[in-house]
Amino acid sequence: FENYFRAKKRLFEDYKPAGCEPLELTSGSGGGSYVSHREMRDELVAFFCSSLPKGTHTFTYRLRAEIPGKFHVMPAMAQAMYAPTLRANSQEWRVEIIDE
């Protein structure tokens, strides 16, 4: 990942679980100390970073559970925007929404 951290722009895409919608619906600047822009799309939330030092970082947004059930969540993906061969992705995860 050494070249990944030297790239100028980074894109992180986090797919939303089925049955959930983000509480904030507007895209724009901000979204964390390293996030220069955030886009709320139909299927995912995209975070753009101009600079990102080495280490562990967390990007967050709030979701509202709307439909009960068990769902698979697609892996989050990271890439250097102008170096498409530099890519990474997380593991799939599962979520269960319970109607109370």
N, C-alpha and C positions, 0 to 999 in steps of 0.2 A: 503493500500500500504506500510505499514511499513516494512514488510518482503521483498518487492520488492527492496527497497533501500539497504537492507543488502546483497542481492544476488551479486555474484562476477562479472558475465557478463550479460549485457543486450543487447537485440536485438530489433531494431525498424525496421519494414518493411513498406514502403510507396509505395502503388501501383500507377503506372503511369496512368494518364488519357489516354483513347484511343485518337488517333490522335496527340499524343505528344511524343517526344523523348528527352532524356537528352542531353545537349550540351557537357558534359564531358562523354566520353564513357569508360574510364579506371577505374578499381577498384584499391584500394590501401589504404595506410594509410592516415589519415587526414580527413577533412570534417567538422571540427568544434573543439571547445576547448575541448570537452569531448569525441569526436569520435576517437576510436583507429583504426578503419578500416571501409571502405565503399565499398560495392559491387554493381555494376551496373548490374542488371539482366534484362532478357527480359521483364518481367512484373512489376518489382518493383525495388526499391532502398533500400538496407539493410544497416543500420548503427549499428555498434557494439561499445559498451561503456564498458570500464573496471571499471570506477568509475563515479558516477553521484550523485552529492549532491541533497538534497531535493530542490524542487522549480520548477519553470517553465523554460523549455529549448526549444530551437528551432533548428531543423536540416534543412538545406536548400540545395537545388541543383537547377540548372537552366534547364528549359525545353524549347524546341522549338515547337511551334504549327505547325503541318503539314497538318492536314485534317480538313476542316470546318465541324461543326455540333454541336449537343448537346449531351453530354456524362455524364454518371454516373461514379463516381470514387469510387472504393472500399475503405472501411475504412482502415486507417493505424493501424498496430498492434504492440504491445509491449509485450515482454516476458522476463523473467529471463531464461537464457539458461539452467542452471542446476537445475532449479526448475520450471518444466513445468506447475505447477498449478497456478503460478503467471503470469497472462495474463491481458491485457487490450486492448481495441481498440477504435478508434475514431468513429465519425459519417461518414456516406457516404456524399459526396458532389457532386455537379453538376457543370459542366463547359460548357460554350458555346464558340466555336471558330468561329469567323466571318471572311470570306474571303473578304478582302478589295480591 
